[in-house]
Amino acid sequence: MLEIKNISKTFNAGTINEKRALDNLSLKLDEGDFVTVIGGNGAGKSTMLNAVAGVWKPDLGQVFIGGVDVTKMPEHKRAKFLGRVFQDPMIGTAANMQIEENLAIAMRRGNRRTLKWFITKKERESYREKLAELGLGLEDRLKSKVGLLSGGQRQALTLLMASLKTPKLLLLDEHTAALDPKTAAKVLELTDKIVNENKLTTLMITHNMNDAIAYGNRLIMLSDGKLILDIKGEEKKHLTVESVLAKFYEVSGDSFADDSTLLG
């Protein structure tokens, strides 16, 4: 479903601020894979997601989604393949529009746009049913402006919007990092439910190593723009924070120093 093939990216090349963010990175995801991504600050996690989403073009390498080479495809044209939830709950929704209007925009993603704008009774009922599954009471607030929602409610709505059209690939970029622990746990539960029920191929960056271990069927770790750990199946089920750190040391010969990941 996703193949990242020998991707490299250097920012500010030829200056004192030169940073090699991705270094000949390759990764394959099978359909239905739920992959958690960890790594220290500057490891290349978000840069990798931006490469897949088309935020910028790689210096070298290719990106395939569902067998289609999207390397040269602009970001807006990749939207039909992707769903994405960002770290900031304010991103991904239109604050001044109603909940049902935001859902309608998400449902029409990738379709040809016309001057017609209306929400049918059948669509409204569908939105109400899907919102009820979130367990946040939003099904009774279809006409509420999204800007009035809490951060957790807004992130849950964004997650629903990103998965409405069953994207080929769901990208979650530390989507619980800005939430309080209780709300973050609720959003993660919803994430797991939506991903598994819809069998979504998913890449989830997390700053919390315990969450990376608890969720998904596969865990990868990046360091200095390279993939250094790829753990799946039965091996992942028996992971602990200590065993991941030991594997990191074994591969890199260094200690993992990102406190936010270790203590999250």
Contacts in CASP RR format, 6 or more apart in sequence:
PFRMAT RR
TARGET T0000
AUTHOR 0000-0000-0000
METHOD contacts of the structure
MODEL  1
MLEIKNISKTFNAGTINEKRALDNLSLKLDEGDFVTVIGGNGAGKSTMLN
AVAGVWKPDLGQVFIGGVDVTKMPEHKRAKFLGRVFQDPMIGTAANMQIE
ENLAIAMRRGNRRTLKWFITKKERESYREKLAELGLGLEDRLKSKVGLLS
GGQRQALTLLMASLKTPKLLLLDEHTAALDPKTAAKVLELTDKIVNENKL
TTLMITHNMNDAIAYGNRLIMLSDGKLILDIKGEEKKHLTVESVLAKFYE
VSGDSFADDSTLLG
1 29 0 8 1.000
1 30 0 8 1.000
1 31 0 8 1.000
1 32 0 8 1.000
1 33 0 8 1.000
1 65 0 8 1.000
1 66 0 8 1.000
1 168 0 8 1.000
1 169 0 8 1.000
1 201 0 8 1.000
2 27 0 8 1.000
2 28 0 8 1.000
2 29 0 8 1.000
2 52 0 8 1.000
2 63 0 8 1.000
2 64 0 8 1.000
2 65 0 8 1.000
2 66 0 8 1.000
2 169 0 8 1.000
2 201 0 8 1.000
2 203 0 8 1.000
3 27 0 8 1.000
3 28 0 8 1.000
3 29 0 8 1.000
3 62 0 8 1.000
3 63 0 8 1.000
3 64 0 8 1.000
3 67 0 8 1.000
4 25 0 8 1.000
4 26 0 8 1.000
4 27 0 8 1.000
4 28 0 8 1.000
4 48 0 8 1.000
4 51 0 8 1.000
4 52 0 8 1.000
4 62 0 8 1.000
4 63 0 8 1.000
5 26 0 8 1.000
5 61 0 8 1.000
5 62 0 8 1.000
5 63 0 8 1.000
5 64 0 8 1.000
6 24 0 8 1.000
6 25 0 8 1.000
6 26 0 8 1.000
6 60 0 8 1.000
6 61 0 8 1.000
6 62 0 8 1.000
7 22 0 8 1.000
7 24 0 8 1.000
7 25 0 8 1.000
7 26 0 8 1.000
7 48 0 8 1.000
7 51 0 8 1.000
7 58 0 8 1.000
7 60 0 8 1.000
7 61 0 8 1.000
7 62 0 8 1.000
7 63 0 8 1.000
8 20 0 8 1.000
8 22 0 8 1.000
8 23 0 8 1.000
8 24 0 8 1.000
8 25 0 8 1.000
8 58 0 8 1.000
8 59 0 8 1.000
8 60 0 8 1.000
8 61 0 8 1.000
9 20 0 8 1.000
9 21 0 8 1.000
9 22 0 8 1.000
9 47 0 8 1.000
9 51 0 8 1.000
9 56 0 8 1.000
9 58 0 8 1.000
9 59 0 8 1.000
10 18 0 8 1.000
10 19 0 8 1.000
10 20 0 8 1.000
10 21 0 8 1.000
10 59 0 8 1.000
11 17 0 8 1.000
11 18 0 8 1.000
11 19 0 8 1.000
11 21 0 8 1.000
12 18 0 8 1.000
12 19 0 8 1.000
20 224 0 8 1.000
20 225 0 8 1.000
21 42 0 8 1.000
21 44 0 8 1.000
21 47 0 8 1.000
21 225 0 8 1.000
22 44 0 8 1.000
22 47 0 8 1.000
22 48 0 8 1.000
22 51 0 8 1.000
22 58 0 8 1.000
22 225 0 8 1.000
23 224 0 8 1.000
23 225 0 8 1.000
23 226 0 8 1.000
24 60 0 8 1.000
24 226 0 8 1.000
25 48 0 8 1.000
25 222 0 8 1.000
25 225 0 8 1.000
25 226 0 8 1.000
25 227 0 8 1.000
26 227 0 8 1.000
27 48 0 8 1.000
27 220 0 8 1.000
27 227 0 8 1.000
29 35 0 8 1.000
29 169 0 8 1.000
29 201 0 8 1.000
29 203 0 8 1.000
30 201 0 8 1.000
31 199 0 8 1.000
31 201 0 8 1.000
32 199 0 8 1.000
32 200 0 8 1.000
32 201 0 8 1.000
32 202 0 8 1.000
33 201 0 8 1.000
33 202 0 8 1.000
33 217 0 8 1.000
33 218 0 8 1.000
34 195 0 8 1.000
34 196 0 8 1.000
34 200 0 8 1.000
34 201 0 8 1.000
34 202 0 8 1.000
34 204 0 8 1.000
34 215 0 8 1.000
34 216 0 8 1.000
34 217 0 8 1.000
34 218 0 8 1.000
35 202 0 8 1.000
35 203 0 8 1.000
35 204 0 8 1.000
35 216 0 8 1.000
35 217 0 8 1.000
35 218 0 8 1.000
35 219 0 8 1.000
35 220 0 8 1.000
36 204 0 8 1.000
36 205 0 8 1.000
36 206 0 8 1.000
36 211 0 8 1.000
36 212 0 8 1.000
36 213 0 8 1.000
36 215 0 8 1.000
36 216 0 8 1.000
36 218 0 8 1.000
36 219 0 8 1.000
36 220 0 8 1.000
37 45 0 8 1.000
37 48 0 8 1.000
37 203 0 8 1.000
37 204 0 8 1.000
37 205 0 8 1.000
37 206 0 8 1.000
37 212 0 8 1.000
37 219 0 8 1.000
37 220 0 8 1.000
37 221 0 8 1.000
37 222 0 8 1.000
38 45 0 8 1.000
38 205 0 8 1.000
38 206 0 8 1.000
38 209 0 8 1.000
38 212 0 8 1.000
38 219 0 8 1.000
38 220 0 8 1.000
38 221 0 8 1.000
38 222 0 8 1.000
38 244 0 8 1.000
38 261 0 8 1.000
39 45 0 8 1.000
39 221 0 8 1.000
39 222 0 8 1.000
39 223 0 8 1.000
39 256 0 8 1.000
39 258 0 8 1.000
39 261 0 8 1.000
40 222 0 8 1.000
40 223 0 8 1.000
40 256 0 8 1.000
40 257 0 8 1.000
40 258 0 8 1.000
40 261 0 8 1.000
41 258 0 8 1.000
41 260 0 8 1.000
42 225 0 8 1.000
43 221 0 8 1.000
43 222 0 8 1.000
43 223 0 8 1.000
43 224 0 8 1.000
43 225 0 8 1.000
44 222 0 8 1.000
44 225 0 8 1.000
45 205 0 8 1.000
45 222 0 8 1.000
46 173 0 8 1.000
46 174 0 8 1.000
46 205 0 8 1.000
47 225 0 8 1.000
48 222 0 8 1.000
48 225 0 8 1.000
49 84 0 8 1.000
49 171 0 8 1.000
49 173 0 8 1.000
49 203 0 8 1.000
49 205 0 8 1.000
50 56 0 8 1.000
51 58 0 8 1.000
51 63 0 8 1.000
52 63 0 8 1.000
52 65 0 8 1.000
52 82 0 8 1.000
52 169 0 8 1.000
52 171 0 8 1.000
52 203 0 8 1.000
53 75 0 8 1.000
53 78 0 8 1.000
53 82 0 8 1.000
53 84 0 8 1.000
53 171 0 8 1.000
54 63 0 8 1.000
54 70 0 8 1.000
54 73 0 8 1.000
54 74 0 8 1.000
54 75 0 8 1.000
54 78 0 8 1.000
55 75 0 8 1.000
57 71 0 8 1.000
57 72 0 8 1.000
58 71 0 8 1.000
61 71 0 8 1.000
62 69 0 8 1.000
62 71 0 8 1.000
63 69 0 8 1.000
63 70 0 8 1.000
63 71 0 8 1.000
64 70 0 8 1.000
65 78 0 8 1.000
65 81 0 8 1.000
65 82 0 8 1.000
65 168 0 8 1.000
65 169 0 8 1.000
66 81 0 8 1.000
66 168 0 8 1.000
68 81 0 8 1.000
70 78 0 8 1.000
70 81 0 8 1.000
79 109 0 8 1.000
79 110 0 8 1.000
80 109 0 8 1.000
80 110 0 8 1.000
81 167 0 8 1.000
81 168 0 8 1.000
81 169 0 8 1.000
82 167 0 8 1.000
82 168 0 8 1.000
82 169 0 8 1.000
82 170 0 8 1.000
82 171 0 8 1.000
83 162 0 8 1.000
83 163 0 8 1.000
83 167 0 8 1.000
83 169 0 8 1.000
83 170 0 8 1.000
83 171 0 8 1.000
84 162 0 8 1.000
84 170 0 8 1.000
84 171 0 8 1.000
84 172 0 8 1.000
84 173 0 8 1.000
85 92 0 8 1.000
85 155 0 8 1.000
85 158 0 8 1.000
85 159 0 8 1.000
85 162 0 8 1.000
85 170 0 8 1.000
85 171 0 8 1.000
85 172 0 8 1.000
85 173 0 8 1.000
85 175 0 8 1.000
86 92 0 8 1.000
86 158 0 8 1.000
86 173 0 8 1.000
86 175 0 8 1.000
87 173 0 8 1.000
87 174 0 8 1.000
87 175 0 8 1.000
87 177 0 8 1.000
87 178 0 8 1.000
88 178 0 8 1.000
89 151 0 8 1.000
89 152 0 8 1.000
89 154 0 8 1.000
89 155 0 8 1.000
89 158 0 8 1.000
89 178 0 8 1.000
89 179 0 8 1.000
90 154 0 8 1.000
91 158 0 8 1.000
92 158 0 8 1.000
92 161 0 8 1.000
93 102 0 8 1.000
93 146 0 8 1.000
93 147 0 8 1.000
93 154 0 8 1.000
93 157 0 8 1.000
93 158 0 8 1.000
93 161 0 8 1.000
94 101 0 8 1.000
94 102 0 8 1.000
94 105 0 8 1.000
94 146 0 8 1.000
95 145 0 8 1.000
95 146 0 8 1.000
95 147 0 8 1.000
96 145 0 8 1.000
96 146 0 8 1.000
96 147 0 8 1.000
97 105 0 8 1.000
97 145 0 8 1.000
97 146 0 8 1.000
98 142 0 8 1.000
98 143 0 8 1.000
98 144 0 8 1.000
98 145 0 8 1.000
98 146 0 8 1.000
99 127 0 8 1.000
99 131 0 8 1.000
99 138 0 8 1.000
99 141 0 8 1.000
99 142 0 8 1.000
99 143 0 8 1.000
99 144 0 8 1.000
99 146 0 8 1.000
99 149 0 8 1.000
99 157 0 8 1.000
100 119 0 8 1.000
100 124 0 8 1.000
100 127 0 8 1.000
100 142 0 8 1.000
100 143 0 8 1.000
101 119 0 8 1.000
102 146 0 8 1.000
102 157 0 8 1.000
102 161 0 8 1.000
103 127 0 8 1.000
103 130 0 8 1.000
103 157 0 8 1.000
103 160 0 8 1.000
103 161 0 8 1.000
103 164 0 8 1.000
104 119 0 8 1.000
104 123 0 8 1.000
104 127 0 8 1.000
105 161 0 8 1.000
106 160 0 8 1.000
106 161 0 8 1.000
106 162 0 8 1.000
106 164 0 8 1.000
106 165 0 8 1.000
107 123 0 8 1.000
107 164 0 8 1.000
107 165 0 8 1.000
109 164 0 8 1.000
109 165 0 8 1.000
110 165 0 8 1.000
124 142 0 8 1.000
127 139 0 8 1.000
127 142 0 8 1.000
128 139 0 8 1.000
128 142 0 8 1.000
129 139 0 8 1.000
130 160 0 8 1.000
130 164 0 8 1.000
131 137 0 8 1.000
131 138 0 8 1.000
131 139 0 8 1.000
131 142 0 8 1.000
131 157 0 8 1.000
131 160 0 8 1.000
132 139 0 8 1.000
133 193 0 8 1.000
134 156 0 8 1.000
134 157 0 8 1.000
134 160 0 8 1.000
134 190 0 8 1.000
136 153 0 8 1.000
136 156 0 8 1.000
138 149 0 8 1.000
138 153 0 8 1.000
138 156 0 8 1.000
138 157 0 8 1.000
146 154 0 8 1.000
146 157 0 8 1.000
147 154 0 8 1.000
149 157 0 8 1.000
150 183 0 8 1.000
151 178 0 8 1.000
151 179 0 8 1.000
151 183 0 8 1.000
152 179 0 8 1.000
152 183 0 8 1.000
152 186 0 8 1.000
152 187 0 8 1.000
155 175 0 8 1.000
155 176 0 8 1.000
155 179 0 8 1.000
155 183 0 8 1.000
155 187 0 8 1.000
156 186 0 8 1.000
156 187 0 8 1.000
156 190 0 8 1.000
158 175 0 8 1.000
159 175 0 8 1.000
159 187 0 8 1.000
159 190 0 8 1.000
159 191 0 8 1.000
159 194 0 8 1.000
160 194 0 8 1.000
162 170 0 8 1.000
163 170 0 8 1.000
163 194 0 8 1.000
163 195 0 8 1.000
163 198 0 8 1.000
163 200 0 8 1.000
166 198 0 8 1.000
166 200 0 8 1.000
167 200 0 8 1.000
168 201 0 8 1.000
169 200 0 8 1.000
169 201 0 8 1.000
169 202 0 8 1.000
169 203 0 8 1.000
170 195 0 8 1.000
170 200 0 8 1.000
170 201 0 8 1.000
170 202 0 8 1.000
170 203 0 8 1.000
171 202 0 8 1.000
171 203 0 8 1.000
172 191 0 8 1.000
172 202 0 8 1.000
172 203 0 8 1.000
172 204 0 8 1.000
172 205 0 8 1.000
173 205 0 8 1.000
174 205 0 8 1.000
174 206 0 8 1.000
174 207 0 8 1.000
175 187 0 8 1.000
175 191 0 8 1.000
175 204 0 8 1.000
176 183 0 8 1.000
176 184 0 8 1.000
176 187 0 8 1.000
176 188 0 8 1.000
176 206 0 8 1.000
176 208 0 8 1.000
176 211 0 8 1.000
177 184 0 8 1.000
177 206 0 8 1.000
177 207 0 8 1.000
179 187 0 8 1.000
188 211 0 8 1.000
188 215 0 8 1.000
191 204 0 8 1.000
191 215 0 8 1.000
192 215 0 8 1.000
192 216 0 8 1.000
194 200 0 8 1.000
195 202 0 8 1.000
195 216 0 8 1.000
202 216 0 8 1.000
204 215 0 8 1.000
204 216 0 8 1.000
206 212 0 8 1.000
206 215 0 8 1.000
207 260 0 8 1.000
207 261 0 8 1.000
207 264 0 8 1.000
208 261 0 8 1.000
208 264 0 8 1.000
209 241 0 8 1.000
209 244 0 8 1.000
209 261 0 8 1.000
209 262 0 8 1.000
209 264 0 8 1.000
210 241 0 8 1.000
210 264 0 8 1.000
212 219 0 8 1.000
213 219 0 8 1.000
213 236 0 8 1.000
213 239 0 8 1.000
213 240 0 8 1.000
213 241 0 8 1.000
213 244 0 8 1.000
216 236 0 8 1.000
217 232 0 8 1.000
217 233 0 8 1.000
217 236 0 8 1.000
218 230 0 8 1.000
218 231 0 8 1.000
218 232 0 8 1.000
218 233 0 8 1.000
218 236 0 8 1.000
219 229 0 8 1.000
219 230 0 8 1.000
219 231 0 8 1.000
219 232 0 8 1.000
219 236 0 8 1.000
219 239 0 8 1.000
219 244 0 8 1.000
220 227 0 8 1.000
220 229 0 8 1.000
220 230 0 8 1.000
220 231 0 8 1.000
221 227 0 8 1.000
221 228 0 8 1.000
221 229 0 8 1.000
221 244 0 8 1.000
221 248 0 8 1.000
222 228 0 8 1.000
223 248 0 8 1.000
223 252 0 8 1.000
228 248 0 8 1.000
228 251 0 8 1.000
228 252 0 8 1.000
229 244 0 8 1.000
229 247 0 8 1.000
229 248 0 8 1.000
229 251 0 8 1.000
231 239 0 8 1.000
231 244 0 8 1.000
231 247 0 8 1.000
241 262 0 8 1.000
245 255 0 8 1.000
245 256 0 8 1.000
245 262 0 8 1.000
248 254 0 8 1.000
248 256 0 8 1.000
249 255 0 8 1.000
249 256 0 8 1.000
256 262 0 8 1.000
END
